[in-house]
Amino acid sequence: MINLNRKIARLAAAAAVSAIALAGTASSSFAQEVTLRMHQFLPAQANVPKNILDPWADKIEAESGGRIKIERYPSMQLGGKPPELIEQVVDGVVDIVWTVAGYTPGRFPRAEVFELPFTMSDAETMSRAYWKLAEEEMMDQDFASFKPLALWVHGPGVIHSSKPITTLDDLNGVKLRAPTRVTNKLFSNLGATPIGMPVPAIPEALSKGVVDATIIPWEVVGALKVNELVKNHTEFPGDALYTTSFIFAMNKDKYDSLPDDLKAVIDANSGEEFSAFAGKQMQSDDAGPRAKAVEMGNNIITLTPEQVEEWKAGAQGTIDEWYAEMDAKGIDGKALQARAAELMAN
């Protein structure tokens, strides 16, 4: 009887150990099933989510073997306004965001070097340079509070207006929506009345006459139906009038909490190459909405080189002001611009 009791006790102990081991395995397996919430400001059908963010998320899910799931929340569905996105990812309210650096004016001063007028001609090249310069100058300063996944710019900025805009004089009295601190300053200096607002607010502002014009790249025109609200579009051949710096970022603590193999999946799909891809994709997505505006009979104004030179001369004051502002922050703006140009040339 004693032997039987001992046998039963040993079996019970073995069963308990097996149960604990099983529970530990299940717990470990469960701990590595990760759901990440990705938040951004454009509608799901817009080009950036459709052609950049969703393919990125799909690739992460596939390469993680389904252990990472990315929930996609377009159009600020998780609440807040576009300028709040960067704080949402810093605070861990969401895990991943895509946002405009200039939505929080002055917070990312070094990124503004890519927004200076007539600096960009190719979004892929500039996006690659943006990432490289960030590795040199920004990761432990401007971007220290989150994990950058990618950094890029859009294709050439275009003026979309109710009345034709060709010369600087045409800007006088025009209420114009601009995306960033630098572009607001530029158009104020050129004679317009800039009105800052996030991209989703543009259609209502145009339809109600709050603004007479907006500057955005062609790629987002279709999603916002801007080509139906205004009929004039001013293009700058060669170096673009402006572009916008974007940030694709992840909460640091969330990234650090991932097991090493899942971090490796995130890392393999982030950085310079993805930044360059995103910039190239945005610029290539300009073609469709532009063709649609032509088909609708809209007025496409392509400035001559001589006209562009007039705009460049008018923009120089804004660049000089930016140098002075950077100096006041202890940043050598001229050296930063020179390094950005060097990276774009290589």
Secondary structure, 3 states (H helix, E strand, C coil): CHHHHHHHHHHHHHHHHHHHHHHHHHHHHHHCCEEEEEECCCCCCCHHHHHHHHHHHHHHHHHCCCCEEEEEECCCCCCCCHHHHHHHHHHCCCCEEEEEHHHCCCCCHHHHHHHCCCCCCCHHHHHHHHHHHHHHHCCCCCCCCCEEEEEEECCCCEEEECCCCCCHHHHCCCEEEECCHHHHHHHHHCCCEEEECCHHHHHHHHHCCCCCEEEECHHHHHHHCHHHHCCEEEECCCCCCCCCEEEEEECHHHHHHCCHHHHHHHHHCCCHHHHHHHHHHHHHCCHHHHHHHHHCCCEEEECCHHHHHHHHHHHHHHHHHHHHHHHHCCCCHHHHHHHHHHHHHC
